[in-house]
Amino acid sequence: MNDYVIRVLASPSDIDPQAWNALLAAQSEPSPFMRHEYLAAMHDSGSASPERGWTPQFVTLWRGDVLQAACALYLKDHSYGEYVFDWAWANAYEQHGLAYYPKAVVAVPFTPVPGARLLARDAQSRTLLVQGLVAVCREQELSSLHLLFGADADIAACTEAGLMLRHTVQFHWTNTRSSPNDTETGYTDFDAFLASLSHDKRKKIRQERRKVADAGVSFRCSRGTDISNADWDFFYRCYERTYREHGNPPYLTRDFFQRMADTLPEAWLLFVAERDGRPIATSLIALSTDEAQPLVAYGRYWGALERVDCLHFEACYYQPIAWCIAHGAARFEGGAQGEHKMARALMPVRTTSAHWLAHPSFADAVERFLEREGAGIENYMDHLEERSPFRAG
């Protein structure tokens, strides 16, 4: 690597925030979840910590005193909070008397949002960073390396380094419609969006929205510093309750969201559902923060204290889509999994992760598995495209 040096840092606090964010801003696919403030809040709040199975080892590439590339690497002793499932791989290791954990993961904890993972000044630095990651894994005798939900440039660098690729499917809404001259423009309003859908899908959405309105539920939204402490408290009450109802403690602490309110407020949009003057549910949406890039919204968290038919659809899809149309957002990403999102015009998008396994025999077996799985994903995407909710022609 000539005059390049790899340094492994134990915490995002060991990295200059401005230098990190400057690298992020230089990427073609930045996201607010890779901002220094977001990652620092994950650690400082105790949400992602060694005690919870996330041991940070941020890998950085230096040339002299200049930070050339960096990524958020974690040593994991489980596979929770990743959304690219490798439990079968771990079981196969265990059945052969081998240790799968700890493994190395390049990802944002609990955040299955595609985007830049390898922050680099140029393609050469990105390639050197991948080589450095593999070297770190070999040196620490880790079973494997996994880069999750990478940007195109990340995947290209990983492919060049010989990592194996794995594809999954998410569902995203795009703010585009065909105009009479066949150019793509944004929807003028929610009715224009509905008009682009097939009759059955349009009718279903109107029925679902009417049920919420007839139940006496209305919405208000707040953005950034306009989200009050009381709203953040109520949001967390709903968020925590939703996790508890499913038998799990919440991944993120109340302190994490307080740190977001304090250090990265511009990245958040909160919808609050009210009935009879009382809040009953919330949905929290993340927003892109790079003004040089198109505005993107990300569906993140939801919770309710009362059950109202179709309230989840209204809070998590229709209110955010209406907001995106009104504010000219380019895209609304609905998060991991969920074919039901297609009925709300969130279309399938292929996402990609990259994997390296130290054990040659297991690497060969996983490569064969990924070839079969990849063919299945392509067939699945074709099947989903045939079920498009949009009007023909």
ROPAFI-873037 format. One record per residue (C-alpha): residue number from 0; y, z, x. Coordinates in steps of 0.05 Angstrom, whole numbers, always signed. Each point is the difference from the previous one (the first is absolute). Layout:
REM ROPAFI-873037
{pator NUM&c2 Y&c3 Z&c1 X}
...
END
This chain:
REM ROPAFI-873037
{pator 0&c2 +0&c3 +0&c1 +0}
{pator 1&c2 +44&c3 -7&c1 +61}
{pator 2&c2 +63&c3 +42&c1 -10}
{pator 3&c2 -19&c3 +22&c1 -71}
{pator 4&c2 -22&c3 +71&c1 -12}
{pator 5&c2 -37&c3 +31&c1 -59}
{pator 6&c2 +20&c3 +70&c1 -21}
{pator 7&c2 -34&c3 +40&c1 -54}
{pator 8&c2 +45&c3 +49&c1 -37}
{pator 9&c2 -22&c3 +59&c1 -42}
{pator 10&c2 +53&c3 -5&c1 -55}
{pator 11&c2 +53&c3 -47&c1 -28}
{pator 12&c2 +50&c3 +52&c1 +23}
{pator 13&c2 -16&c3 -22&c1 +71}
{pator 14&c2 +29&c3 -69&c1 -15}
{pator 15&c2 +74&c3 -15&c1 -7}
{pator 16&c2 +11&c3 -15&c1 -74}
{pator 17&c2 +51&c3 -54&c1 +13}
{pator 18&c2 -45&c3 -37&c1 +49}
{pator 19&c2 -59&c3 +3&c1 -48}
{pator 20&c2 +41&c3 -24&c1 -60}
{pator 21&c2 +31&c3 -55&c1 +41}
{pator 22&c2 -69&c3 -26&c1 +17}
{pator 23&c2 -19&c3 +3&c1 -73}
{pator 24&c2 +62&c3 -38&c1 -22}
{pator 25&c2 -19&c3 -56&c1 +49}
{pator 26&c2 -67&c3 -12&c1 -35}
{pator 27&c2 -9&c3 -55&c1 -52}
{pator 28&c2 -35&c3 +47&c1 -49}
{pator 29&c2 +32&c3 +69&c1 +5}
{pator 30&c2 -10&c3 +53&c1 -53}
{pator 31&c2 +34&c3 +67&c1 -12}
{pator 32&c2 -67&c3 +35&c1 +12}
{pator 33&c2 +3&c3 -16&c1 +74}
{pator 34&c2 +69&c3 +29&c1 +8}
{pator 35&c2 +5&c3 +57&c1 +48}
{pator 36&c2 +26&c3 +45&c1 -55}
{pator 37&c2 -61&c3 -13&c1 -44}
{pator 38&c2 -51&c3 +12&c1 +55}
{pator 39&c2 +37&c3 +62&c1 +25}
{pator 40&c2 +1&c3 +28&c1 -70}
{pator 41&c2 -75&c3 -10&c1 -5}
{pator 42&c2 -11&c3 +43&c1 +61}
{pator 43&c2 +57&c3 +51&c1 -6}
{pator 44&c2 -20&c3 +15&c1 -72}
{pator 45&c2 -73&c3 +12&c1 +18}
{pator 46&c2 -23&c3 -57&c1 -45}
{pator 47&c2 -32&c3 -38&c1 +57}
{pator 48&c2 -23&c3 +49&c1 +53}
{pator 49&c2 -59&c3 +15&c1 +45}
{pator 50&c2 -21&c3 +54&c1 -49}
{pator 51&c2 -5&c3 -54&c1 -54}
{pator 52&c2 -37&c3 -47&c1 +46}
{pator 53&c2 +59&c3 -42&c1 +24}
{pator 54&c2 +13&c3 +12&c1 +74}
{pator 55&c2 +58&c3 -42&c1 +24}
{pator 56&c2 -4&c3 -38&c1 +65}
{pator 57&c2 +58&c3 -49&c1 -4}
{pator 58&c2 -13&c3 -55&c1 +51}
{pator 59&c2 +62&c3 -30&c1 +33}
{pator 60&c2 +9&c3 -57&c1 +50}
{pator 61&c2 +56&c3 +6&c1 +51}
{pator 62&c2 +31&c3 -46&c1 +51}
{pator 63&c2 +42&c3 +45&c1 +43}
{pator 64&c2 +41&c3 +42&c1 -47}
{pator 65&c2 -2&c3 -51&c1 -56}
{pator 66&c2 -47&c3 +10&c1 -60}
{pator 67&c2 -35&c3 -67&c1 -8}
{pator 68&c2 -50&c3 +17&c1 -55}
{pator 69&c2 -26&c3 +59&c1 -40}
{pator 70&c2 -48&c3 +19&c1 -55}
{pator 71&c2 -22&c3 +60&c1 -41}
{pator 72&c2 -71&c3 +16&c1 +23}
{pator 73&c2 -41&c3 +57&c1 -30}
{pator 74&c2 -66&c3 +31&c1 +19}
{pator 75&c2 -38&c3 +12&c1 -64}
{pator 76&c2 -60&c3 +45&c1 -14}
{pator 77&c2 -8&c3 -29&c1 -70}
{pator 78&c2 +18&c3 -63&c1 -38}
{pator 79&c2 +43&c3 +28&c1 -56}
{pator 80&c2 +70&c3 -26&c1 -13}
{pator 81&c2 -12&c3 -69&c1 +30}
{pator 82&c2 -19&c3 -46&c1 -58}
{pator 83&c2 -42&c3 -46&c1 +43}
{pator 84&c2 -68&c3 +30&c1 -11}
{pator 85&c2 -49&c3 +9&c1 +59}
{pator 86&c2 -44&c3 +56&c1 -26}
{pator 87&c2 -62&c3 -45&c1 +5}
{pator 88&c2 +15&c3 -12&c1 +73}
{pator 89&c2 +6&c3 +75&c1 +12}
{pator 90&c2 -66&c3 +12&c1 -36}
{pator 91&c2 -35&c3 -53&c1 +41}
{pator 92&c2 +24&c3 +34&c1 +64}
{pator 93&c2 -24&c3 +67&c1 -25}
{pator 94&c2 -68&c3 -27&c1 -19}
{pator 95&c2 -9&c3 -25&c1 +72}
{pator 96&c2 +21&c3 +67&c1 +30}
{pator 97&c2 +68&c3 -26&c1 +23}
{pator 98&c2 +69&c3 +29&c1 -11}
{pator 99&c2 +48&c3 -44&c1 -40}
{pator 100&c2 +55&c3 +53&c1 +0}
{pator 101&c2 +49&c3 +7&c1 +31}
{pator 102&c2 +23&c3 -71&c1 -8}
{pator 103&c2 +69&c3 -31&c1 +13}
{pator 104&c2 +43&c3 -27&c1 -57}
{pator 105&c2 +65&c3 -39&c1 +5}
{pator 106&c2 +29&c3 +12&c1 -69}
{pator 107&c2 +51&c3 +37&c1 -42}
{pator 108&c2 -34&c3 +62&c1 -29}
{pator 109&c2 -15&c3 -4&c1 -75}
{pator 110&c2 +39&c3 -65&c1 -6}
{pator 111&c2 -38&c3 -65&c1 -13}
{pator 112&c2 +61&c3 -45&c1 +6}
{pator 113&c2 -5&c3 -64&c1 +43}
{pator 114&c2 +51&c3 -8&c1 +55}
{pator 115&c2 +13&c3 +4&c1 +74}
{pator 116&c2 -44&c3 +49&c1 +36}
{pator 117&c2 +10&c3 -23&c1 +72}
{pator 118&c2 +74&c3 +4&c1 +13}
{pator 119&c2 +14&c3 -46&c1 +58}
{pator 120&c2 +58&c3 -37&c1 +32}
{pator 121&c2 -41&c3 -64&c1 +8}
{pator 122&c2 -70&c3 -28&c1 -6}
{pator 123&c2 -18&c3 +17&c1 +71}
{pator 124&c2 +18&c3 +73&c1 -10}
{pator 125&c2 -40&c3 +2&c1 -65}
{pator 126&c2 -61&c3 -28&c1 +35}
{pator 127&c2 +7&c3 +50&c1 +57}
{pator 128&c2 +6&c3 +56&c1 -51}
{pator 129&c2 -66&c3 -20&c1 -33}
{pator 130&c2 -34&c3 -2&c1 +68}
{pator 131&c2 +29&c3 +69&c1 +14}
{pator 132&c2 -27&c3 +27&c1 -66}
{pator 133&c2 -70&c3 -23&c1 +17}
{pator 134&c2 +7&c3 +30&c1 +70}
{pator 135&c2 +21&c3 +67&c1 -30}
{pator 136&c2 -61&c3 -1&c1 -46}
{pator 137&c2 -47&c3 -15&c1 +58}
{pator 138&c2 +32&c3 +54&c1 +43}
{pator 139&c2 -8&c3 +52&c1 -55}
{pator 140&c2 -70&c3 -26&c1 -18}
{pator 141&c2 +18&c3 -12&c1 -72}
{pator 142&c2 -48&c3 -37&c1 -45}
{pator 143&c2 +50&c3 -50&c1 -28}
{pator 144&c2 +70&c3 -24&c1 -11}
{pator 145&c2 +27&c3 -22&c1 -69}
{pator 146&c2 +67&c3 -32&c1 -14}
{pator 147&c2 +13&c3 +2&c1 -74}
{pator 148&c2 +43&c3 -45&c1 -44}
{pator 149&c2 +31&c3 -37&c1 +58}
{pator 150&c2 +53&c3 -53&c1 +1}
{pator 151&c2 -17&c3 -71&c1 +19}
{pator 152&c2 +25&c3 +10&c1 +71}
{pator 153&c2 -42&c3 +62&c1 +7}
{pator 154&c2 -63&c3 -35&c1 -24}
{pator 155&c2 +13&c3 -58&c1 +47}
{pator 156&c2 +5&c3 +47&c1 +60}
{pator 157&c2 -63&c3 +37&c1 -22}
{pator 158&c2 -38&c3 -65&c1 -8}
{pator 159&c2 +21&c3 -22&c1 +69}
{pator 160&c2 -26&c3 +67&c1 +27}
{pator 161&c2 -68&c3 -12&c1 -33}
{pator 162&c2 +5&c3 +49&c1 -58}
{pator 163&c2 -37&c3 -15&c1 -65}
{pator 164&c2 +38&c3 -13&c1 -64}
{pator 165&c2 -13&c3 +29&c1 -68}
{pator 166&c2 +34&c3 -21&c1 -65}
{pator 167&c2 +16&c3 +40&c1 -63}
{pator 168&c2 +39&c3 -17&c1 -63}
{pator 169&c2 +64&c3 +30&c1 -28}
{pator 170&c2 +43&c3 -20&c1 -59}
{pator 171&c2 +74&c3 -18&c1 +7}
{pator 172&c2 +52&c3 -25&c1 -49}
{pator 173&c2 +47&c3 -54&c1 +25}
{pator 174&c2 +69&c3 -13&c1 -29}
{pator 175&c2 -5&c3 -75&c1 -4}
{pator 176&c2 -2&c3 -51&c1 -55}
{pator 177&c2 +3&c3 -76&c1 -1}
{pator 178&c2 +67&c3 -30&c1 -21}
{pator 179&c2 +8&c3 -69&c1 -32}
{pator 180&c2 +10&c3 -32&c1 +68}
{pator 181&c2 -64&c3 +32&c1 +27}
{pator 182&c2 +35&c3 +50&c1 +44}
{pator 183&c2 -18&c3 +74&c1 +1}
{pator 184&c2 +51&c3 +49&c1 -26}
{pator 185&c2 -2&c3 +73&c1 -23}
{pator 186&c2 -9&c3 +19&c1 -72}
{pator 187&c2 +65&c3 +10&c1 -38}
{pator 188&c2 -26&c3 +59&c1 -40}
{pator 189&c2 -65&c3 +32&c1 -25}
{pator 190&c2 -4&c3 -47&c1 -59}
{pator 191&c2 +2&c3 -60&c1 +47}
{pator 192&c2 -57&c3 +32&c1 +39}
{pator 193&c2 -40&c3 +10&c1 -64}
{pator 194&c2 +12&c3 -73&c1 -19}
{pator 195&c2 -36&c3 -21&c1 +63}
{pator 196&c2 -65&c3 +34&c1 -23}
{pator 197&c2 -54&c3 -25&c1 -46}
{pator 198&c2 +7&c3 +18&c1 -74}
{pator 199&c2 -55&c3 +53&c1 +3}
{pator 200&c2 +28&c3 +36&c1 +61}
{pator 201&c2 +71&c3 -3&c1 -27}
{pator 202&c2 -22&c3 +29&c1 -66}
{pator 203&c2 -40&c3 +56&c1 +34}
{pator 204&c2 +59&c3 +22&c1 +44}
{pator 205&c2 +47&c3 +2&c1 -60}
{pator 206&c2 -50&c3 +42&c1 -39}
{pator 207&c2 -9&c3 +48&c1 +58}
{pator 208&c2 +75&c3 +8&c1 +9}
{pator 209&c2 +10&c3 +10&c1 -75}
{pator 210&c2 -51&c3 +57&c1 -1}
{pator 211&c2 +40&c3 +38&c1 +52}
{pator 212&c2 +67&c3 -13&c1 -35}
{pator 213&c2 -29&c3 +19&c1 -68}
{pator 214&c2 -25&c3 +66&c1 +31}
{pator 215&c2 +74&c3 +17&c1 +12}
{pator 216&c2 -3&c3 -9&c1 +75}
{pator 217&c2 +59&c3 -26&c1 +39}
{pator 218&c2 +12&c3 -9&c1 +74}
{pator 219&c2 +54&c3 +13&c1 +50}
{pator 220&c2 -1&c3 -19&c1 +73}
{pator 221&c2 +34&c3 +27&c1 +62}
{pator 222&c2 +4&c3 -30&c1 +69}
{pator 223&c2 +11&c3 +32&c1 +68}
{pator 224&c2 +48&c3 +58&c1 +3}
{pator 225&c2 +8&c3 -2&c1 -76}
{pator 226&c2 -70&c3 +30&c1 -6}
{pator 227&c2 +15&c3 +74&c1 -11}
{pator 228&c2 -40&c3 +58&c1 +28}
{pator 229&c2 -21&c3 +16&c1 -71}
{pator 230&c2 -27&c3 -71&c1 -7}
{pator 231&c2 -38&c3 +6&c1 +66}
{pator 232&c2 -29&c3 +66&c1 -23}
{pator 233&c2 -22&c3 -29&c1 -67}
{pator 234&c2 -29&c3 -61&c1 +34}
{pator 235&c2 -42&c3 +43&c1 +46}
{pator 236&c2 -24&c3 +42&c1 -58}
{pator 237&c2 -26&c3 -64&c1 -33}
{pator 238&c2 -28&c3 -28&c1 +64}
{pator 239&c2 -38&c3 +63&c1 +17}
{pator 240&c2 -27&c3 +7&c1 -70}
{pator 241&c2 -28&c3 -71&c1 +1}
{pator 242&c2 -38&c3 +14&c1 +64}
{pator 243&c2 -26&c3 +67&c1 -26}
{pator 244&c2 -24&c3 -32&c1 -64}
{pator 245&c2 -44&c3 -45&c1 +44}
{pator 246&c2 -27&c3 +60&c1 +37}
{pator 247&c2 +39&c3 -9&c1 +65}
{pator 248&c2 +59&c3 +33&c1 +33}
{pator 249&c2 +58&c3 -48&c1 +11}
{pator 250&c2 +4&c3 -36&c1 +66}
{pator 251&c2 +75&c3 +10&c1 +8}
{pator 252&c2 +37&c3 +66&c1 -1}
{pator 253&c2 +64&c3 +16&c1 -37}
{pator 254&c2 +33&c3 +8&c1 +69}
{pator 255&c2 -17&c3 -73&c1 +16}
{pator 256&c2 +40&c3 -24&c1 -60}
{pator 257&c2 +57&c3 +47&c1 +17}
{pator 258&c2 +3&c3 -31&c1 +69}
{pator 259&c2 +2&c3 -68&c1 -32}
{pator 260&c2 +58&c3 +22&c1 -44}
{pator 261&c2 +35&c3 +26&c1 +62}
{pator 262&c2 -14&c3 -54&c1 +51}
{pator 263&c2 -18&c3 -64&c1 -37}
{pator 264&c2 +28&c3 +4&c1 -71}
{pator 265&c2 +16&c3 -74&c1 -4}
{pator 266&c2 -74&c3 -16&c1 -1}
{pator 267&c2 -15&c3 +32&c1 -68}
{pator 268&c2 +9&c3 -17&c1 -73}
{pator 269&c2 -22&c3 +51&c1 -53}
{pator 270&c2 -15&c3 -15&c1 -73}
{pator 271&c2 -2&c3 +59&c1 -47}
{pator 272&c2 -30&c3 -5&c1 -70}
{pator 273&c2 +32&c3 +45&c1 -51}
{pator 274&c2 -15&c3 +20&c1 -72}
{pator 275&c2 +43&c3 +44&c1 -44}
{pator 276&c2 +45&c3 +12&c1 +60}
{pator 277&c2 -57&c3 +25&c1 +44}
{pator 278&c2 -30&c3 -34&c1 +61}
{pator 279&c2 -74&c3 -14&c1 -10}
{pator 280&c2 -20&c3 -49&c1 +55}
{pator 281&c2 +25&c3 -33&c1 +64}
{pator 282&c2 -16&c3 -59&c1 +45}
{pator 283&c2 +27&c3 -4&c1 +70}
{pator 284&c2 +12&c3 -69&c1 +31}
{pator 285&c2 +15&c3 -14&c1 +73}
{pator 286&c2 +51&c3 -52&c1 +20}
{pator 287&c2 +8&c3 -41&c1 +63}
{pator 288&c2 +59&c3 +23&c1 +42}
{pator 289&c2 +14&c3 -59&c1 +46}
{pator 290&c2 +60&c3 -36&c1 -29}
{pator 291&c2 -15&c3 -62&c1 +41}
{pator 292&c2 -66&c3 -8&c1 -38}
{pator 293&c2 -11&c3 -15&c1 -75}
{pator 294&c2 -4&c3 +62&c1 -43}
{pator 295&c2 -71&c3 +23&c1 -13}
{pator 296&c2 -25&c3 +56&c1 -46}
{pator 297&c2 -65&c3 +37&c1 +11}
{pator 298&c2 -37&c3 +37&c1 -55}
{pator 299&c2 -18&c3 +69&c1 +29}
{pator 300&c2 -9&c3 +63&c1 -43}
{pator 301&c2 -4&c3 +19&c1 -73}
{pator 302&c2 -14&c3 +61&c1 -42}
{pator 303&c2 +8&c3 +25&c1 -72}
{pator 304&c2 +0&c3 +67&c1 -35}
{pator 305&c2 -13&c3 -30&c1 -69}
{pator 306&c2 -46&c3 -56&c1 -22}
{pator 307&c2 +32&c3 -60&c1 -34}
{pator 308&c2 -38&c3 -64&c1 -13}
{pator 309&c2 +20&c3 -54&c1 +51}
{pator 310&c2 +50&c3 +45&c1 +35}
{pator 311&c2 -33&c3 -13&c1 +68}
{pator 312&c2 +10&c3 -75&c1 -8}
{pator 313&c2 +72&c3 +8&c1 -21}
{pator 314&c2 +18&c3 +49&c1 +56}
{pator 315&c2 -39&c3 -34&c1 +56}
{pator 316&c2 +7&c3 -74&c1 -16}
{pator 317&c2 +49&c3 -20&c1 -54}
{pator 318&c2 +58&c3 +45&c1 +19}
{pator 319&c2 -6&c3 -19&c1 +75}
{pator 320&c2 -7&c3 -74&c1 -16}
{pator 321&c2 +61&c3 +2&c1 -45}
{pator 322&c2 +39&c3 +35&c1 +55}
{pator 323&c2 -23&c3 -51&c1 +51}
{pator 324&c2 +24&c3 -57&c1 -44}
{pator 325&c2 +68&c3 +34&c1 -12}
{pator 326&c2 +10&c3 +13&c1 +74}
{pator 327&c2 -27&c3 -65&c1 +28}
{pator 328&c2 -60&c3 +30&c1 +36}
{pator 329&c2 -46&c3 -52&c1 +28}
{pator 330&c2 -65&c3 +37&c1 -11}
{pator 331&c2 -33&c3 +61&c1 -30}
{pator 332&c2 -64&c3 +22&c1 +35}
{pator 333&c2 -45&c3 +38&c1 -47}
{pator 334&c2 -42&c3 +36&c1 +52}
{pator 335&c2 -74&c3 +0&c1 +15}
{pator 336&c2 -53&c3 -27&c1 -47}
{pator 337&c2 +3&c3 -8&c1 -76}
{pator 338&c2 -18&c3 -65&c1 -35}
{pator 339&c2 +35&c3 +27&c1 -62}
{pator 340&c2 +66&c3 -15&c1 +35}
{pator 341&c2 -11&c3 -74&c1 -11}
{pator 342&c2 +12&c3 +9&c1 -74}
{pator 343&c2 +70&c3 +24&c1 +21}
{pator 344&c2 +10&c3 -63&c1 +43}
{pator 345&c2 -15&c3 +33&c1 +67}
{pator 346&c2 -40&c3 -54&c1 +36}
{pator 347&c2 -54&c3 +7&c1 +53}
{pator 348&c2 +22&c3 +0&c1 +72}
{pator 349&c2 -47&c3 +2&c1 +59}
{pator 350&c2 +14&c3 +55&c1 +51}
{pator 351&c2 -31&c3 +5&c1 +69}
{pator 352&c2 -23&c3 +54&c1 +48}
{pator 353&c2 -29&c3 -7&c1 +71}
{pator 354&c2 -57&c3 +39&c1 +30}
{pator 355&c2 -31&c3 +14&c1 +68}
{pator 356&c2 -66&c3 +38&c1 +9}
{pator 357&c2 -21&c3 +25&c1 +69}
{pator 358&c2 -75&c3 -4&c1 -13}
{pator 359&c2 -22&c3 -73&c1 +11}
{pator 360&c2 -58&c3 +1&c1 -50}
{pator 361&c2 +41&c3 +32&c1 -55}
{pator 362&c2 +57&c3 -48&c1 +15}
{pator 363&c2 -48&c3 -59&c1 -10}
{pator 364&c2 -27&c3 +30&c1 -65}
{pator 365&c2 +71&c3 +13&c1 -27}
{pator 366&c2 +21&c3 -71&c1 +19}
{pator 367&c2 -58&c3 -29&c1 -41}
{pator 368&c2 +18&c3 +47&c1 -58}
{pator 369&c2 +73&c3 -22&c1 +2}
{pator 370&c2 -19&c3 -73&c1 -2}
{pator 371&c2 -39&c3 +12&c1 -65}
{pator 372&c2 +53&c3 +45&c1 -28}
{pator 373&c2 +55&c3 -50&c1 +17}
{pator 374&c2 -36&c3 -55&c1 -38}
{pator 375&c2 -5&c3 +47&c1 -59}
{pator 376&c2 +74&c3 +15&c1 +3}
{pator 377&c2 +17&c3 -74&c1 +0}
{pator 378&c2 -44&c3 -11&c1 -62}
{pator 379&c2 +32&c3 +61&c1 -33}
{pator 380&c2 +71&c3 -27&c1 +14}
{pator 381&c2 -20&c3 -67&c1 -30}
{pator 382&c2 -28&c3 +35&c1 -62}
{pator 383&c2 +64&c3 +41&c1 -8}
{pator 384&c2 +45&c3 -61&c1 +7}
{pator 385&c2 -38&c3 -32&c1 -58}
{pator 386&c2 +21&c3 +59&c1 -44}
{pator 387&c2 +74&c3 -10&c1 +12}
{pator 388&c2 +43&c3 +34&c1 -54}
{pator 389&c2 +53&c3 -55&c1 +5}
{pator 390&c2 +8&c3 -58&c1 -47}
{pator 391&c2 -33&c3 -64&c1 +21}
{pator 392&c2 +47&c3 -55&c1 +23}
END
